[in-house]
């Protein structure tokens, strides 16, 4: 939580600096970013939905394959051993 607050604080400070340097350029950048986000949103949401469905349907199988206590390091190492 502290990391998220730190990153958000940096973003706010940089946004203020950007607005101070050029308001029109910042507004244009936000317009481009919003348009890009609007274009990518359906794809990102469908991937999140698909991952949720797979996890919901196969959570027992996933737990059986990787174990109940495995963390992200174990999953990473298991991925390396498959290749």
Buried (B, 14 or more C-beta within 10 A) or exposed (E): EEEEEEEEEEEEEEEEEBEEEEEEEBEEEEEEEEEEEEEEEEEEEEEEEEEEEEEEEEEEEBEEEEEEEBEEEEBEEEEEEEE
